[in-house]
Amino acid sequence: MTIYLPIAELSVNIFIILGMGAAVGFLSGMFGVGGGFLITPLLIFYNIPPVVAVATGANQVVASSISGAITHFRRGTLDVKLGSVLLIGGISGATLGIWIFSLLRSIGQLDLMISLLYVIFLGTVGGLMLMESLYAMRRAARNEAPIARRPGHHNWVHRLPLKMRFKKSKIYLSVIPVIALGFGIGILTSVMGVGGGFIMVPAMIYLLRIPTNVVVGTSLFQIIFVTAYATIVQAATNYSVDIVLAFVLMVAGVIGAQYGVRVGQRLRGEQLRALLGLLVLAVGIRLAIALVARPADIYSIVMEAAGP
């Protein structure tokens, strides 16, 4: 069964799109990531134009993130105050990111930059997460106690000014790195069509030292509003959001996210990080191969419809 996508200007198999949305929604709820790092490459692999894949993929992230965030809120594992501070930086970063997106599109370098950014970020983050999680699993298998930190020991982030107390997360932390993290994620959301959870989650755990039990829900909370904002502005400025494609992905994503949250609660932290690291690394390698592999058609002609 096929459906026609008016903005992408092609017909697709609806069951394949539903499968993509459900799978990404499942991973979103399981790992606390928006899933944009996966849905955007999948859409590109399925011959959806990168411009449409980025903008529409961000829209699907909103739906799956809402579903997962509601579940975490009910379980008390969402820090709304911390998420709101992240949101301040996220909206600012998304605004700048949309300007960069439009600039790259106008000079004809958008498709290349999207692929390069995915390869760089996914390869780096996936590799680091996988190594760290495997090390933690080996220590656990040997029954070795984790290295205890000296009381009061903090990294340079915790010595920054403008500190704020986040009671749900039980931390006293400067808002500067929190806003900066949100700002960087906002740029990536607009340029790459990602929620940014694959960077935000490890950054919150390892850099900001936020307890793991509230990281997933808080990450999803911030992702909801930043990706929704980016999607609306993308639709208004670049006319690249395909409503039909977005709706199908949203329906499947919401359902998948509910099951993902349940599975994620049953796995240990290091197991979750290892699985996420493997997934991120695999997508990055696949994109890298696509960049250097010889295409079936050496020459191609692409015609873009004029904006209204």
C-alpha positions in Angstrom: 0.0 0.0 0.0 1.5 3.3 -1.1 0.8 6.9 -0.1 1.9 10.1 -1.9 4.0 12.7 0.0 3.2 16.1 -1.4 6.3 18.0 -0.2 8.7 15.2 -0.9 6.9 14.6 -4.2 7.1 10.8 -4.2 5.1 7.7 -3.3 6.2 5.5 -0.4 5.1 2.2 1.2 3.0 3.2 4.3 4.0 0.0 6.2 7.7 0.8 5.9 7.1 4.3 7.2 5.0 3.0 10.0 7.7 0.5 10.9 10.4 3.3 10.9 8.2 5.4 13.2 7.4 2.6 15.6 11.1 1.5 15.8 12.3 5.0 16.5 9.6 5.6 19.0 10.6 2.5 20.9 14.2 3.6 21.0 13.2 7.0 22.1 11.3 5.7 25.1 14.0 3.2 25.9 17.1 5.4 25.8 15.6 8.9 26.5 16.7 10.2 23.0 14.4 11.9 20.6 15.3 9.5 17.8 16.0 12.1 15.2 19.6 10.8 14.8 18.0 7.6 13.5 14.8 8.6 11.7 16.5 11.3 9.6 19.2 8.9 8.1 16.5 6.2 7.7 14.3 8.6 5.6 17.4 9.6 3.6 18.2 5.9 3.0 14.6 5.5 1.8 15.2 8.3 -0.8 13.4 11.0 1.0 15.1 14.4 0.1 17.5 15.4 3.0 15.8 18.8 3.3 12.4 17.1 3.9 13.9 14.4 6.1 15.5 16.8 8.5 12.5 19.0 9.0 9.9 16.2 9.1 12.1 14.0 11.2 12.2 16.7 13.8 8.4 16.7 13.9 8.3 12.9 14.6 10.7 13.5 17.5 8.1 15.7 19.1 5.5 13.0 19.2 7.7 10.2 20.5 9.3 12.5 23.1 5.9 13.7 24.5 4.8 10.1 24.9 8.0 9.1 26.8 8.1 12.3 28.9 4.6 11.8 30.2 5.5 8.4 31.4 8.6 9.7 33.2 6.7 12.5 34.7 4.2 10.1 36.2 7.0 8.1 37.6 8.7 11.2 39.2 11.8 10.9 37.0 11.5 14.3 35.3 13.1 17.5 36.6 10.9 20.3 35.2 13.1 23.1 36.6 16.3 21.7 35.0 14.5 21.0 31.8 13.2 24.6 31.7 16.8 26.0 32.0 17.9 23.7 29.2 15.0 25.0 27.2 16.2 28.6 27.4 19.4 27.7 25.6 17.6 25.3 23.3 15.2 27.8 21.8 18.1 30.3 21.2 20.2 27.7 19.6 17.4 26.4 17.4 16.8 30.0 16.1 20.5 30.3 15.0 20.4 26.7 13.6 17.5 27.5 11.3 19.4 30.5 9.9 22.4 28.2 9.3 20.1 25.6 7.6 18.7 28.2 5.3 22.2 29.5 4.4 23.6 26.1 3.6 20.5 25.4 1.5 20.9 28.6 -0.5 24.5 27.8 -1.4 23.8 24.2 -2.3 25.8 22.5 0.5 23.0 21.4 2.8 23.0 17.6 1.8 26.7 17.3 2.2 26.9 19.1 5.5 24.0 17.0 7.0 25.8 13.8 6.1 29.2 15.0 7.4 27.8 16.2 10.7 26.0 12.9 11.2 29.2 10.9 10.6 31.3 13.1 12.9 28.8 13.3 15.8 27.5 9.8 15.7 30.9 8.2 15.3 32.4 10.2 18.1 29.6 9.9 20.6 28.8 6.3 19.8 32.4 5.2 20.1 32.9 7.0 23.5 29.7 5.7 25.0 30.4 2.1 23.9 33.9 2.1 25.4 32.7 3.6 28.7 29.8 1.2 29.0 31.9 -1.9 28.2 34.4 -0.8 30.8 31.6 -0.5 33.4 30.2 -3.9 32.5 33.6 -5.5 32.8 34.1 -4.0 36.3 30.6 -5.2 37.2 31.4 -8.8 36.0 34.5 -8.8 38.1 32.5 -7.5 41.1 34.9 -4.6 41.3 33.5 -1.6 43.2 33.3 1.6 41.3 36.1 4.1 42.0 34.8 6.3 44.8 35.2 10.0 44.4 36.5 12.1 47.3 33.8 13.9 49.2 33.3 17.4 47.7 35.2 16.5 44.6 33.8 18.3 41.5 35.1 19.0 38.0 35.5 22.5 36.5 31.8 22.8 35.6 30.8 22.8 39.2 33.1 25.7 40.0 31.2 28.1 37.6 29.1 31.0 39.1 25.4 31.6 38.8 24.5 28.4 40.6 20.9 27.1 41.1 19.5 24.3 43.2 17.6 21.6 41.4 15.7 19.7 44.1 14.4 16.9 41.9 17.9 16.1 40.6 19.5 16.8 44.1 22.3 19.0 42.6 23.5 22.5 43.1 24.8 23.6 39.7 25.7 26.7 37.6 23.1 27.5 34.9 25.9 28.5 32.5 26.8 24.9 31.3 23.1 23.9 31.3 22.1 26.8 29.0 25.2 26.2 26.9 24.3 22.5 26.5 20.8 23.4 25.5 22.1 26.0 23.0 24.3 23.5 21.3 21.5 20.9 21.1 19.2 23.6 19.7 21.5 24.2 16.8 21.8 20.5 16.0 18.0 20.2 16.2 17.5 22.7 13.4 20.5 21.7 11.2 20.3 17.9 11.5 16.7 17.2 12.5 17.7 15.5 15.7 16.3 15.9 19.2 19.9 15.8 20.5 19.3 13.2 23.2 22.2 11.1 22.0 24.5 14.0 23.0 22.5 15.5 25.9 22.1 12.3 27.8 25.8 11.4 28.1 26.7 15.1 28.7 24.2 15.4 31.6 25.5 12.2 33.1 29.3 12.6 32.7 29.8 16.3 32.5 27.1 17.8 34.7 27.0 14.8 37.0 23.2 14.7 37.0 21.7 11.5 38.5 20.9 9.0 35.7 17.4 8.3 37.0 16.2 11.8 36.0 18.3 12.4 32.9 16.1 10.5 30.5 12.8 12.2 31.4 14.4 15.6 31.6 16.1 15.1 28.2 12.8 14.2 26.6 11.1 17.3 28.2 13.5 19.7 26.6 13.4 17.9 23.3 9.6 18.3 23.0 9.7 22.1 23.0 12.9 22.7 21.0 11.9 20.3 18.2 8.4 21.6 18.1 9.7 25.2 17.8 12.2 24.1 15.1 9.5 22.3 13.1 7.1 25.2 13.1 9.8 27.7 12.0 11.1 25.3 9.4 7.6 24.9 7.9 7.2 28.7 7.8 10.6 29.6 6.4 11.8 26.6 4.3 8.5 24.9 3.4 10.1 21.5 4.0 7.8 19.8 6.5 5.7 17.0 4.8 2.5 16.8 6.9 1.5 13.4 5.5 4.8 11.8 6.3 5.0 13.5 9.7 1.5 12.3 10.7 2.3 8.6 9.8 5.6 8.8 11.7 3.9 10.5 14.8 1.2 7.8 15.1 3.7 5.0 15.0 6.2 6.8 17.2 3.8 7.4 20.1 2.9 3.7 20.2 6.5 2.5 20.1 7.7 4.9 22.8 5.3 3.5 25.4 6.8 0.0 25.0 10.3 1.4 24.9 9.9 3.0 28.3 8.8 -0.3 29.8 11.8 -2.2 28.4 14.3 0.6 29.4 13.2 0.3 33.1 14.3 -3.3 33.1 17.8 -2.8 32.0 20.8 -1.6 34.0 22.4 1.8 33.2 25.6 0.4 31.7 23.5 -2.0 29.5 21.4 0.9 28.2 24.5 3.0 27.4 26.2 0.0 25.6 23.1 -0.6 23.4 22.7 3.1 22.6 26.4 3.4 21.8 26.2 0.5 19.4 23.2 1.9 17.7 24.7 5.4 17.3 28.0 4.0 16.0 26.2 1.7 13.5 24.2 4.6 12.0 27.4 6.7 11.7 29.3 4.0 10.0 26.4 3.4 7.5 26.4 7.1 6.6 30.2 7.2 6.2 30.0 4.3 3.8 27.3 6.1 1.8 29.6 9.1 1.5 32.5 7.3 0.0 30.8 4.5 -1.9 30.5 4.8 -5.7 26.8 5.7 -6.5 24.8 3.6 -8.9 24.1 6.7 -11.0 27.1 8.9 -11.3 25.1 11.8 -12.6 21.7 12.9 -11.4 19.3 15.8 -11.9 17.4 17.2 -9.0 14.5 19.7 -9.5 13.2 21.5 -6.5 9.7 22.9 -6.5 9.6 26.7 -6.1 8.3 28.0 -2.8 4.9 29.7 -2.7 
